[in-house]
Amino acid sequence: MVKKFHLTLNVNGEQKELLIDPRRSLLDVLRNDLELRGAHRGCDSGDCGACTVILNGKAITSCMTLAADCDGDSVITVEGITPADGLHPVQKSLVEDGGIQCGFCTTGMVMAAIALLDSIPHPTEEDVREGLAGNLCRCTGYKKIVEAVMNVERK
Amino acid sequence: MKPFDYFSPKTLAEASEVLSRYNGDAKMIAGGTDLLLKMKAGRLAPKAIVNIKRLAELRGITQLPITNNLSIGALTTLEEIKRSPLIHQHYSALASAAATMASVQIRNLATVGGNMCNAAPSADLAPILIALNAVAVINGVKGERRVALEEFFTGPGKSVLGVGELLVSVEVPKQEGKSIYIKHSPREHMDIAVVGVGVAYRGFNPLAQQAADVRIVLGAVAPTPLRAKKAEEEVMSGSLTKERIERAAKIAAEESKPIDDVRGSVWYRRKMVEVLVRRGLLGLVNSN
């Protein structure tokens, strides 16, 4: 029997108390215990970026993070940045500029883009490409995604 | 993943004690980007995981008093290295080495300590840190010891860390010279080095066009990061002409001990060592 770990996590501004198996990833806990299914499980090895969330202000791959390691930390998921009655400017820009195809990578792209714009408010195209290098889009819609992120501030 | 006991010690002493108690069957976790991959794949099944992220002693980038050496805490993330103004100002080659690694999401998790302690032959920070003459500061139940980073690695995945010992920080001497890190990988981002070359020198005599205290360190072409000492001697033996640089680059290629693998053949890697060492030396000379 695995000894459970008592995890305290601030998720999208709300304090959560959970009892978890220490083997579980942050992604798994977000999706299955907290029912926040915006972060996606793609490669499960830190290569695709579909599971990107913002941990203590920084974009990370939640599949490569043990939930127990995040005890006392604060996490923001795509659910936390989406207003109840509309879209975040990054989401809006992706919709308007055709930066969405199947949508699987989109939530990760959104979180990576938000973290990027937070540290570099006026990014160059190279900044955007570098900031999104860890997010794979298998529809290969990169050009429009990069354009959409470049266009966020101008809208 | 096999079950493991989980610990999150608050002090270095507590961490050492837990690690010693498991006598080699416990693994430290910081960023976890390497460890969790291996555990998910079933290649590692430690009996205990010790989260060292809460150890304040392992944090921070600071300029030390008196020596002016730079101390980089083992928990410093690759992204922090990439962005640190202190590192940019005096050790820009180190910042650019960090910038070549993985994605921002991984760089926000992965630490310099992990990059050293996992001891991958391709670890990008190792060649440049060794070229900069860095020292590993290690702490364990028996107290602190310091090891030249050059001596830290003992084989693929192996280091001098004993049971219960932790890497606390990497200390880099004050830089007076120049340094450069060049990485060769098929992709610009998200890729592991086929060859990585770190080159640094401490002094340069402009009249004689001669460099002093030259270090050429090769990554991903031997079981551990490798100093090309004969090539260094060649560089220091006279004025840094194009011919001498060509010779040194060829010598470095001969000194490398690469293997054939999915990323490159022995022949190709040797050729790339020659190209990168030449480029590195020319880059340093041209920046004088």
Interface residues (C-beta under 8 A of the other chain):
Chain A: V2 K3 F5 P22 R23 S25 D44 S45 G46 D47 G49 T52 L55 K58 A59 I60 T61 M64 T65 L66 A68 D69 D71 A112 A115 L116 E130 G131 A133 G134 N135
Chain B: M1 P3 F4 D5 Y6 S8 I29 G32 T33 L36 L37 K40 I49 N51 K53 E79 A102 S103 V104 Q105 I106 N108 L109 H189 M190
